[in-house]
Amino acid sequence: MKAITITEDNHLVWQQTSNPLENTPLQSHQVAIDVKATAVNRADLMQRKGVYPAPPGASDILGLECAGVISAIGTEVKSWQVGDKVCALLAGGGYAETVVCAASHVLPMPKDFSFVQAAAIPEVFATAWLNIFMEGNLQPKETVLIHAGASGVGTAAIQLCRHFAHCCFVTVGSDEKLAFCRELGATQAVNRHNDDFQQHIKSWTDGKGVDVILDPVGGDYFEKNIRSLNTDGRLIMIGIMGGRKSTVDLGRLLVKRLRVMGSTLRSRDDDYKSQIISQLTQQVWPLFDSGELKPIIEQQFPISEAEAAFALIASNTTTGKVILSLE
């Protein structure tokens, strides 16, 4: 099969490599998928740099999600059949013609979706659901602040908050992204280059603060996040794009009974990922069939042009997902 290989001089090349089924038989709980489309995530950029290796036992090939057709099933798999059109959450291996994963990490391709559209949803909606609704334990009428609101995860989180009737505030990097997020369902939005989000949150919430913050930035956002939380608020850190270090007034954590959580999706064990997929199947996936939720796609590239796709993500100018098509 062909897959994206990272060469010694750090280029991305679409070339022949070994098929995952050649040397390792399909396990009883697994399925094999003929990949038709995959997506670029920032974790892929980090893995390429050598700072975010695949978890033990996962494929070293890039790619954390895919859409395609099931080509083989394990002996204990009852929920899928060969020929089913699906999308899947992966720990790695999506940038290849064939990928193997647990059957419980697979989702049906939504009605009337193309493979490109389906490849845009597993990672970001799983991340948004896990961190806001499971880790953040978002309750009825509680409010949310989402940083990087125009990102893949951000656009998924906005739509979920809109559907479940939560006020959703976002920070973005341009006025164009600000307008887009408002159209998508954000209650309010602020351009981080022009305004201090902390002051806006204070104004928008009548001084109370928000209940949950989803932050992929870190750095000097940390202290402002703490100041922007309501009593009993929860800060979920999912990235450190703004830096690894910050300062914090510990007294605020105590007085306001705040909780700070670090969260990654890729390294969670199979059982926990299966729980996430189960909740998505029941509570989120029907909303794609009904049209309530939709994938947000900036651009698609042939997988042979992965270099260009990576450069686009690194530019921080995208809204939604960047897709690699194998068709």
N, C-alpha and C positions, 0 to 999 in steps of 0.2 A: 504494500500500500504506500501512498504518499502521505507525508506529514510535514509540518513546518519544523525545521531543524535550526537551532542556534549555532552558527559556525564559530570556529575559534576566534575569528575577528569580529564576532558579535553581530553578524548579519542574519536575517531571517530568510531561509531558503526553503522553497516547496520542493521536496525531493523524496526519492524512494527510501523507505525505512522498514523495519520489521513490523509485521502485523501482530497486535497483542494476542491473537489467538494461535499464532504459529507455535509458540513454545509453552504457553500456559493454557490448559483447557478451561473452557467456560465453567465457572462454579455454579452450583445448583441454584443460587439466589440471584444470579446475574443475567443481564441481557447484553447482546452486542447490537450496536446501532451503526448503520451506514449513514455517515454524517453528510448533510446537504448544506448546512449553514452553521456558523458559530459566531461568537462575538468577542470583541476586545474589551477587557476589563483592566483597571489600573494594576490589579494583582499580576497580570501578564507582563506589564511593563516592569514591575518590580522583580519578577522572576527572571526576566531577561537580564537585568542588571546584576543578578546573583544575590539579591538580598531577601528573596522570598521563595525559598525552595519548596517543592511539592512535599506534602505530608508523607510520612513513611508508608510505603505500599502503593502510593498513587503513581500514575504515569508521570514521567518527566517532561512529556510533551505539553506545551502550553494549551490553554483553553479550559474554562470553567463552566461552560454550558454549550449545548448544541441542540439542533433540530435535525431530524432525519427519519429513517425507516428502520424498524427492528429487523435484524437479519438472522438472529439466533436467540434462543431462550434457554435458561438453565432448567434442569429437570424438575425443580420445585416451583417454578414460576407459573402462576395460574392467571395473573391479572393482565398479561400481555400475550400477543400472538405475533408470529413472524408476519411482516407486512404492515403492522400498525404504524401510523404516522405519529411521532411523539416529539417531545422536547425533554431535556434532562439537565439536572444539576450535577456537575462533575467536580471531582477533586483535581482533575487534570486530564489531558488527552484529547481535548476537543478540536485541536487544530490538526486533524487527521481524517483520513477517509473512513476509518473504523475506530470506534471507541467502545470500551466495555465498562459497565457500571452496575450498581445494585438496581434491581428492578423497582425497589421502593423509592428510588430517586428519580423516577421517570413520571412525566405528566403527559396527558393526551394533548395533541396539537389542537388548539381551539378551532371551532367551526369557521370555515372560510378563510383561515389564516394561510399564508404562504410559509415556506420554511424560513425565509428571511425574517418575517414577522415573529414567528415562534421562537427563533433563536435569540430574540431581543428581550425575552421575559423571564426565564428561570432564575438567573443570578440576582437581578435587581429586585424582583418582587419577593424572592426568598429573603434577601437581605433586609428589605424594608419591613416585611412582616415579622421576621425574627426579632429585629431590634426594637421596633416601635410597639408591637402588640404582644410579643412574648416576653422579651427581656424588659422592655419598658412598662409592660402591664398597663397599657393605656385603658383608662376607664371612660364610661360615657361622660360627655361634656368636657373632658379634659382637653388641653391645648398642646400644640406641638410646634417646636421650632426646628426647621430642617436647614442645615447649611449645605451649600452647593446644590441648591434646589433645582438647577437645570441639568444636573448629572443624570445618569441612568437611574441610580438609586433614588435621587431626589425626585425625579418625575414619577417614579413608581410610588413613592411615599405620599406625594401630593394627591395622587388619584385615590389612594387608599383612604387617606384622611377625609377627602371630599365625600367619598361614598359612605363612610361610617360617621359622617356628620361631626367631624372634629375641626375646630378652627386651626388653620395651618399657616404658620408664618415662615418665610424663607429668606435666605440671603443668596445673592447671585453676583456675578462679576460684570454684568453689563445691563444697560437699560433695555436692550432687546430681549435678553433672558428674563428680565423682570416682567416685561409685558407678557411673555409666553407663559410664565409660571402663574400669573394671575388668570390668564385665559384657561389654564389647565385646572384651576380650582384653588390656588393659594388664596388665603384670606387677605394677606398683606405680604409685600415683598420689599426688600431694600437692596440697593446696589452697594456692595461692601466697599467699593472704591470711593463712594461719595458720602456715605453716612455711617454712623456708629449704630450697629444693630441693637446694642444694649439699651440705648436711649429710646429707640423705636419700640422695643418690646415693653419697656416701662410704660410708654404712652398707650400702646395698643391693648394692654391688659390692665389698665387702670392701676398700675403700680404693683400688681400681684406677681407677675412673672408667669412663665409657661410651666406646664407640668412635665413635659418630656422634651429633651433636646437630642437630636441625632446629628453627630458631628464627625466628619471625616478629616477635619482640619487640624485640631490640636493647637500646639504652640500658644501664641498669645490670645487665642480664642478661649482658652480654658477658664481664666479668671472672669472674663466677660460672661461666659456661660453660667458660671456659678452665680453671678450677680443677676442673671436673667431668669433664674428658676424660682418657681413658687415654693412655698413650704411643702415638704415631702416630695419635691421634684426629683426627677431622674435624668442624669446625663449619661448617654450611651456614646462611647468613643469607638468609632469604626475605622479610623485612619489618623495619620499624623502628617498630612501634606504640608502643614504649616510649621512643623518642627516637633521634636521629641520632648522638649523641656518647657516648663512654665512655672509660675508661682501661684499660690492659692492661699486665701485667708481661711484657715482651718476653722476659725470661729463660726464662719457662715455655714459650714457643713453641719456643725453641731446645732446651732440655733434654729436652722431651717430644716433639720433632719433630712439632709440631701443624700442621695445615693449616686455614686460615680461607678460606671461599669465599662470595662474594656471588652470588646466583642469582635470576634472574627468568625466567619462562616466556614471557610475552607477546611480548617483544621478540626472541626467538630466530628465526632464519631458517626458511623453510619446510622446507628439507631436514632440519634438526635436529629440528623438530617431527614430521616424517614418521618419523624414527627412533624417537622416543618412542612415537608411535602404533603403529608396527610392533611394538615390544616389548610394549606393552599388549595388542595383538591376540593375540599368541602366548602371553603368560605370565599375563595378568591377566583378560582378558575371559571365558575359559571358566569362571572361578571365579564369575562372576555367573550364568551358566546353571546351574551346579551348586548354587547357593545358598550357597557358601562366603563370598562377599562380598555386601554389600548396601548400597544407598544409605541414608544417614541424613538424614532430612528433618525439620526443625523445624516448618515451616509452608509452605503455598502460598497465593498471592494471585492474583486476576485481574491481568493486566498493567496494567489501568487503575488499579490500586491500588499502583503501584510506590513511591509516596511512603511508604506504610505499611511496605512490605517493607524499604526502605532504613532507616527508623527502627528497625525490629526488629534489623537487623544492627548498626547503630550502638550499640545498647543493650548489646552484649556479653553478652547473656543466652542466646543461642541455642546449641543443640546440633545440629551438622550443618548442612544446607543450607536456604536459603530460596528457594522456587521461584515463578516467575511463569508462570502458565498463559494461553495464548492461546485455549484451547478453551472 
